[in-house]
């Protein structure tokens, strides 16, 4: 079935370090791919998305490229900040079914 | 512009009881989806409501039911509560006419079943 596998956390980084959170997916069709972020005490928020192969989503210094050949959508940031501390969820979405499949989430803590 | 609002924010129930959770979608949205997020897990799709009807359903038993009202707000009902129903219940809204996949989530209702 359709599913998302995310890098397990928690991840702890020093401020200004590089971040990569791995995400791979299994899908029978052609999904859109998303990263959602959940800051402490808040609801999930869309971070970035890509709707087709080779698309790159970007927002707030984060980037992810939809790689069909490796079925991956890894999240990257070149220099993390303390304010990036949150839980990050990779998700796939089929607009025909209008349903999301979320990964288990990766907790990131950035220390000064 | 109010975002998605959910109530109550926290509640405690005992096994066998029933619970009702409420959600008001973001202004301009007509579709409400409900997700269950167990501790340490990603959100799992329960069901989606549009035009006051259940349109899609995930792999959840019939103990989970819902309703959507003419003003697009929604309720999630869970009967015969089990310990395993303890979770954060998230409501997400969207506009059916523009299915980009972007959902707007509320902060959730945290249910503890004792």
Interface residues (C-beta under 8 A of the other chain):
Chain A: X4 X6 X32 X34 X36 X41 X42 X43 X44 X45 X46 X49 X51 X89 X91 X93 X95 X97 X98 X99 X100 X101 X102 X103 X104 X105
Chain B: X3 X4 X31 X33 X35 X40 X41 X42 X43 X44 X45 X48 X55 X56 X58 X90 X92 X96 X99 X100 X101 X102 X103 X105 X106 X107 X108
